[in-house]
Amino acid sequence: MQSTVVIVFNKHQTLNLVADVEPDNAAAQAARDWLDETWARLGCEPFRLSGKVLLLDKILGIADSLGYTELSQNQDLAEQFAQQTALSLNKPHINVDLPGRVVGF
């Protein structure tokens, strides 16, 4: 499956990434594990007052923490982020809207 991951950092900075993935349960779990580990490694903080962190929050937090400059200059990292996001959500189009704090499909 080909999945497009669009990350909107602000009205002037957007990244369009494409990931070719073969989704299955094991790959989806490995992707969720990667998101968990990366969230913790980057020291991301919960967005919700309750402290609860959902999968979509992790995607937002990681994209925000890495930022436009890092993801636009480090192709391997950008590809890895897109692949893990695509595998974890199993959707053909994913929009990560940082200003709106929303991940849409």
TORLUMZA-300524 format. One record per residue (C-alpha): residue number from 1; residue in one letter; z, y, x. Coordinates in steps of 0.05 Angstrom, whole numbers, padded with zeros to 5 digits. Layout:
{NUM; "A"; {Z; Y; X}}
...
***
This chain:
{1; "M"; {00000; 00000; 00000}}
{2; "Q"; {-00015; 00070; 00024}}
{3; "S"; {00039; 00120; 00009}}
{4; "T"; {00035; 00195; 00017}}
{5; "V"; {00100; 00231; 00035}}
{6; "V"; {00099; 00306; 00027}}
{7; "I"; {00158; 00345; 00056}}
{8; "V"; {00165; 00417; 00033}}
{9; "F"; {00211; 00456; 00079}}
{10; "N"; {00194; 00524; 00050}}
{11; "K"; {00134; 00559; 00021}}
{12; "H"; {00102; 00565; 00090}}
{13; "Q"; {00120; 00498; 00121}}
{14; "T"; {00098; 00432; 00091}}
{15; "L"; {00082; 00365; 00123}}
{16; "N"; {00035; 00313; 00092}}
{17; "L"; {00049; 00244; 00120}}
{18; "V"; {00014; 00178; 00104}}
{19; "A"; {00047; 00111; 00112}}
{20; "D"; {00013; 00043; 00106}}
{21; "V"; {00067; -00005; 00084}}
{22; "E"; {00073; -00075; 00056}}
{23; "P"; {00133; -00070; 00010}}
{24; "D"; {00178; -00130; -00002}}
{25; "N"; {00252; -00139; -00013}}
{26; "A"; {00269; -00150; 00060}}
{27; "A"; {00229; -00089; 00083}}
{28; "A"; {00260; -00046; 00029}}
{29; "Q"; {00330; -00067; 00050}}
{30; "A"; {00314; -00054; 00124}}
{31; "A"; {00288; 00015; 00104}}
{32; "R"; {00352; 00031; 00066}}
{33; "D"; {00392; 00008; 00127}}
{34; "W"; {00350; 00054; 00171}}
{35; "L"; {00364; 00112; 00124}}
{36; "D"; {00438; 00096; 00124}}
{37; "E"; {00442; 00092; 00200}}
{38; "T"; {00399; 00155; 00210}}
{39; "W"; {00441; 00194; 00159}}
{40; "A"; {00504; 00176; 00197}}
{41; "R"; {00474; 00187; 00267}}
{42; "L"; {00449; 00257; 00248}}
{43; "G"; {00517; 00274; 00217}}
{44; "C"; {00488; 00292; 00150}}
{45; "E"; {00535; 00318; 00097}}
{46; "P"; {00536; 00301; 00022}}
{47; "F"; {00502; 00351; -00024}}
{48; "R"; {00545; 00333; -00084}}
{49; "L"; {00616; 00359; -00095}}
{50; "S"; {00637; 00288; -00112}}
{51; "G"; {00618; 00266; -00042}}
{52; "K"; {00573; 00211; -00071}}
{53; "V"; {00510; 00201; -00031}}
{54; "L"; {00449; 00171; -00066}}
{55; "L"; {00387; 00143; -00031}}
{56; "L"; {00348; 00205; -00050}}
{57; "D"; {00403; 00249; -00020}}
{58; "K"; {00396; 00211; 00046}}
{59; "I"; {00321; 00224; 00047}}
{60; "L"; {00333; 00298; 00033}}
{61; "G"; {00389; 00303; 00085}}
{62; "I"; {00350; 00268; 00140}}
{63; "A"; {00287; 00311; 00128}}
{64; "D"; {00330; 00373; 00127}}
{65; "S"; {00369; 00354; 00190}}
{66; "L"; {00307; 00335; 00229}}
{67; "G"; {00271; 00398; 00206}}
{68; "Y"; {00199; 00421; 00207}}
{69; "T"; {00194; 00432; 00281}}
{70; "E"; {00220; 00363; 00301}}
{71; "L"; {00178; 00325; 00250}}
{72; "S"; {00115; 00365; 00263}}
{73; "Q"; {00120; 00356; 00339}}
{74; "N"; {00145; 00284; 00341}}
{75; "Q"; {00091; 00242; 00308}}
{76; "D"; {00127; 00176; 00320}}
{77; "L"; {00190; 00201; 00286}}
{78; "A"; {00150; 00231; 00228}}
{79; "E"; {00113; 00166; 00218}}
{80; "Q"; {00178; 00126; 00220}}
{81; "F"; {00210; 00173; 00169}}
{82; "A"; {00149; 00167; 00123}}
{83; "Q"; {00148; 00091; 00129}}
{84; "Q"; {00222; 00082; 00116}}
{85; "T"; {00219; 00130; 00057}}
{86; "A"; {00158; 00095; 00028}}
{87; "L"; {00188; 00025; 00037}}
{88; "S"; {00255; 00045; 00007}}
{89; "L"; {00224; 00077; -00055}}
{90; "N"; {00161; 00034; -00062}}
{91; "K"; {00120; 00092; -00091}}
{92; "P"; {00049; 00114; -00074}}
{93; "H"; {00066; 00189; -00073}}
{94; "I"; {00133; 00218; -00054}}
{95; "N"; {00148; 00293; -00054}}
{96; "V"; {00210; 00314; -00014}}
{97; "D"; {00225; 00385; -00037}}
{98; "L"; {00280; 00412; 00007}}
{99; "P"; {00287; 00481; -00025}}
{100; "G"; {00293; 00448; -00094}}
{101; "R"; {00336; 00391; -00067}}
{102; "V"; {00292; 00341; -00105}}
{103; "V"; {00254; 00278; -00087}}
{104; "G"; {00198; 00265; -00137}}
{105; "F"; {00148; 00210; -00146}}
***
